[in-house]
Amino acid sequence: MASIGHPIVGDAKYGGPEAFLTGGVSRKLHLHARRIRIDAPDGGAIDVTAELPTHFTESLATLGFDSSAGDALLLEKPGPSPDAKQRKVAAAARARRRERRGERRARGSAPRRKR
C-alpha cells in the first residue's frame, strides 16, 4: 500500500512517518481481517469472524466511523459477469457449428434443387 501512496495506518516498516495519524489515532498497526469466508470442498463454507482490536475500534470512533457498519454486508456469490455469459454463448455456438460440420445445407432462402 505504501508503494502506491496509501500506507497502512501504523505500518512503520513500509509506511514511514506518513503511516501515522495525529489527533487520538493509535500508533499501532491498523490492519485486520474482520471476516473471512472460504468455500469448503464439501460444498459448505468456512466463515470466521474476529473482533477488532481495541486500538482499532477507538481509532475508527475518533475518525467518525461505525465499526459495526461492515457487519451488514451481504456475502452472496456474484452471478456470472457479462463477459463470462458472452463467452459461454460463443462456446455453445462453436460447438453447434462443429456438430453440423460436413452437413449439406441450402444457402439463403432458396430451396434445394432436386437432381
C-alpha positions as a printed NumPy array, in Angstrom:
array([[  0.   ,   0.   ,   0.   ],
       [  2.849,   2.379,   0.781],
       [  4.251,   1.868,  -2.725],
       [  1.067,   3.331,  -4.229],
       [  0.994,   6.255,  -1.79 ],
       [ -1.515,   4.842,   0.722],
       [  0.369,   3.35 ,   3.662],
       [ -1.493,   1.289,   6.233],
       [ -2.011,   3.298,   9.411],
       [  0.646,   2.344,  11.96 ],
       [  2.89 ,   0.494,   9.479],
       [  6.306,   1.883,  10.457],
       [  8.218,  -0.685,   8.41 ],
       [  6.863,   0.282,   4.981],
       [  4.829,   3.427,   5.595],
       [  7.403,   5.515,   7.426],
       [  6.249,   8.778,   9.043],
       [  3.276,   9.059,   6.654],
       [  1.717,   5.959,   8.219],
       [  0.987,   7.738,  11.482],
       [ -2.011,   9.988,  12.016],
       [ -2.465,  12.553,  14.741],
       [ -5.436,  13.518,  16.869],
       [ -6.054,  10.475,  19.016],
       [ -5.389,   7.768,  16.411],
       [ -3.303,   4.949,  17.852],
       [  0.224,   4.402,  16.524],
       [ -0.367,   0.623,  16.463],
       [ -0.846,  -1.234,  13.179],
       [ -4.358,  -0.889,  11.709],
       [ -4.526,  -3.988,   9.523],
       [ -7.198,  -6.536,  10.336],
       [ -9.288,  -9.209,   8.604],
       [-12.692,  -8.699,  10.211],
       [-14.301, -11.638,   8.44 ],
       [-13.047, -14.357,   6.115],
       [-15.385, -16.672,   4.235],
       [-13.988, -19.543,   2.169],
       [-15.957, -22.077,   0.15 ],
       [-15.248, -25.516,   1.6  ],
       [-14.579, -28.552,  -0.621],
       [-17.705, -30.29 ,   0.704],
       [-19.925, -27.508,  -0.689],
       [-20.35 , -25.653,   2.609],
       [-18.497, -22.58 ,   3.757],
       [-15.881, -21.795,   6.352],
       [-16.889, -18.479,   7.899],
       [-14.64 , -16.918,  10.56 ],
       [-15.187, -13.549,  12.244],
       [-12.727, -11.745,  14.512],
       [-13.461,  -8.746,  16.676],
       [-11.468,  -5.595,  16.051],
       [ -8.632,  -4.856,  18.467],
       [ -9.462,  -2.124,  20.988],
       [ -6.998,   0.38 ,  19.498],
       [ -8.566,  -0.123,  16.061],
       [-12.124,   0.385,  17.343],
       [-11.071,   3.547,  19.198],
       [ -9.33 ,   4.94 ,  16.108],
       [-12.396,   4.297,  13.948],
       [-14.588,   6.078,  16.504],
       [-12.159,   9.032,  16.575],
       [-12.414,   9.29 ,  12.785],
       [-16.229,   9.08 ,  12.891],
       [-16.687,   5.541,  11.54 ],
       [-19.102,   2.962,  12.921],
       [-17.039,  -0.203,  13.438],
       [-20.131,  -2.42 ,  13.084],
       [-21.186,  -0.986,   9.7  ],
       [-19.351,  -3.714,   7.778],
       [-21.282,  -6.473,   9.54 ],
       [-24.317,  -5.872,   7.318],
       [-22.506,  -6.683,   4.071],
       [-24.048,  -9.499,   2.071],
       [-21.824, -12.418,   1.214],
       [-23.707, -13.725,  -1.802],
       [-21.752, -15.127,  -4.665],
       [-21.873, -12.763,  -7.617],
       [-23.505, -14.061, -10.76 ],
       [-21.51 , -14.598, -13.921],
       [-20.108, -11.431, -15.45 ],
       [-21.437, -10.229, -18.812],
       [-18.121, -11.294, -20.383],
       [-18.471, -14.792, -18.932],
       [-22.031, -15.07 , -20.292],
       [-20.861, -13.93 , -23.724],
       [-18.008, -16.477, -23.724],
       [-20.443, -19.243, -22.771],
       [-22.831, -18.329, -25.614],
       [-19.933, -18.164, -28.104],
       [-18.634, -21.558, -26.965],
       [-22.099, -23.097, -27.405],
       [-22.344, -21.62 , -30.917],
       [-18.916, -23.046, -31.83 ],
       [-19.981, -26.465, -30.54 ],
       [-23.146, -26.374, -32.686],
       [-21.1  , -25.408, -35.755],
       [-18.683, -28.292, -35.104],
       [-21.572, -30.746, -34.821],
       [-23.035, -29.56 , -38.127],
       [-19.709, -29.528, -39.978],
       [-19.99 , -31.506, -43.187],
       [-23.786, -31.36 , -43.42 ],
       [-25.264, -30.231, -46.706],
       [-27.443, -27.223, -46.208],
       [-29.306, -24.905, -48.565],
       [-27.88 , -21.415, -48.743],
       [-30.176, -18.438, -48.236],
       [-33.91 , -18.861, -48.614],
       [-33.881, -20.657, -51.985],
       [-34.981, -24.303, -51.743],
       [-32.531, -27.029, -52.721],
       [-32.803, -28.35 , -56.262],
       [-33.631, -31.981, -56.831],
       [-31.244, -33.913, -59.063]])
